[in-house]
Amino acid sequence: MKNSFSRRDFVKGFSAIGGLIAVSELTGCATGSDVFAARGKWERLVLAYNHIDAGATKPFSILHISDTHFTEAYSYEDPRSLELKEIRTKTFGGRQEEALRDSIAWAKENVDFFLHTGDLIDWQTEANFDLVKKYFGTKLFGAVGNHEYSRFMWLEEAKYNEEYKDGTRDKVAAAFPFDISLASKVVNGVNFVTMDDVYGTVTESQVERFRAEVKKGLPIVLCMHVPFYTPKIWRANRKFWNGVGQKYSSFEIKTWESSAHVQLTDPVTKNFIAYLKTEKLLKGILAGHAHITVQDRFSPTAIEYVVGGNFMFHGQEITFS
C-alpha cells in the first residue's frame, strides 16, 4: 500500500482503507434557515483560519470541528436518557444537527477533507449513534471525546478512567469506523494521528503506537479531543468555564485542575508530553473539548489549535503546505 495519496486516490480508496473524510463523501446540506437570511450564505458559521507548514507534497485544506453534542433519544430508550434529552437539548440550544449540516455544506464548497475531534454525541443512545451513521456512515475519521463514553452522565455513579471506558469500549468502537485508541492516515505526505485522551491521559500502548508512527519519518499532525494544556490554553479554559466575574488580574496560574492536573501528574502522560515537545516531526496539534477557540505554541515545531464548539456553529479551516 502506498504511504501517501493524491486527493483522487484518497476518495477512490476511502471505503476500503478509511481516512480523513473527503468532502465528496459527506452527507447533509445547509438547512435553509432564515437566520441572517439577508446576509452572506455562511455568516452564522464562526470560522477561524489557520495554516500549518507541514512539508506536504501537495497543498490541501481541512475543516476541523469538534463538540457537536447530539442530544437525541428514542421514546423507548432508558428513562434517564429521556430526562437527559430534555435537559441537554436546552443546554446546547437544540440546533446541533443544523450546525453540523451547515459545517458539512461549507466544507463541500471550500476544503478538501473533514475532521471531527470528539463529543459528536453527548451521551450514549441508540438515537445519537444513528445520527453518527446518518451523516458519516463508515466514512468518519477523527477522535472520540469523553461524552462518547458517557452512559448517563450525572444520572449514574461513575469514575471516569480506563476501567469505565471498558464497560462500553466495544460499543463505542463499533459506532466509529476508526481505531478509537489511535489511528493514522497520510494525506499528501502529512501523517494525521488521532488519539483517545478523553480523560487527560494516554496509555503506554498508545505511546508505543505513536512512536511507531514517528518511525515512518513523515511530518505528524496529532488530533485528539482534550488539549495538551499549555499555560495560555489552560488560562483561557478556566476563564471561560469559571463564568462571569473573572476579570484578568494575574498571569499566575494558581491551580491546575481536572484534565490539566492529570496531565501534570500521570507519569505516562507527563513523559509523553515532554517527549512530544522534543519531537521535530510534530507539526501541529488539533483539539477541542474546551468549547473555545484558542491557540498556543506547544513546541519549537508545533502550534496547538483548539476549536470552539460545533454546537455553536464554530469550526476552523486549516490549510497545509
HUJO-V688469 format. One record per backbone hydrogen bond with DSSP energy under -0.5 kcal/mol. CO is the residue of the C=O (numbers start at 1). NH is the residue of the N-H. Records with the same first field share a line. If there is no record, write none. Layout:
CO: NH ; NH
This chain:
5: 188
6: 10
7: 11
8: 12
9: 13
10: 14
11: 14
13: 16 ; 17
14: 18
21: 114
22: 25
23: 26
34: 37
36: 39
40: 43
42: 45
45: 47
46: 315
48: 317
50: 319
52: 54 ; 321
60: 320
61: 112 ; 113
62: 64 ; 318
63: 65 ; 115
64: 316
65: 117
66: 310
67: 311
70: 122
72: 128
74: 77
78: 81 ; 82
79: 83
80: 84
81: 85
82: 86
83: 87
84: 88
85: 89
86: 90
87: 91
88: 92
89: 93 ; 94
90: 93
92: 95
95: 99
96: 100
97: 101
98: 102
99: 103
100: 104
101: 105
102: 106
103: 107
104: 108
105: 109
106: 109 ; 110
107: 111
112: 23
113: 63
114: 21
115: 65
116: 143
118: 67
119: 68 ; 69
120: 70
123: 125
125: 129
126: 130
127: 131
128: 132
129: 133
130: 134
131: 135
132: 136 ; 137
133: 137
135: 27
136: 139
141: 116
145: 148 ; 149
146: 149
147: 150
150: 124
152: 155
153: 156
158: 160
159: 161
161: 165
162: 166
163: 167
164: 167
165: 168 ; 169
168: 172
169: 173
170: 174
171: 175
172: 175 ; 176
175: 177
176: 178
178: 180
181: 196
183: 194
185: 192
187: 190
188: 57 ; 58
189: 219
190: 187 ; 192
191: 193 ; 221
192: 185 ; 194
193: 223
194: 183
195: 197 ; 225
197: 200
203: 207
204: 208
205: 209
206: 210
207: 211
208: 212
209: 213
210: 214
211: 215
213: 216
214: 217
219: 191
220: 283 ; 284
221: 193
222: 286
223: 195
225: 288
227: 229
230: 234
231: 235
232: 236
233: 237
234: 238
235: 239
236: 240
237: 241
238: 242
240: 243
252: 254
255: 257
257: 260 ; 261
258: 262
259: 263
260: 264
261: 264 ; 265
262: 265 ; 266
265: 267
266: 270
267: 271
268: 272
269: 273
270: 274
271: 275
272: 276
273: 277
275: 278 ; 279
276: 279
277: 300
278: 280
279: 282
281: 220 ; 283
283: 303
284: 222
285: 305
286: 224
287: 307
288: 227 ; 290
292: 294
294: 306
296: 304
299: 302
302: 298 ; 299
303: 285
304: 296 ; 306
305: 287
306: 294
309: 312 ; 314
310: 313
313: 46
315: 48
316: 64
317: 50
318: 62
319: 52
320: 60
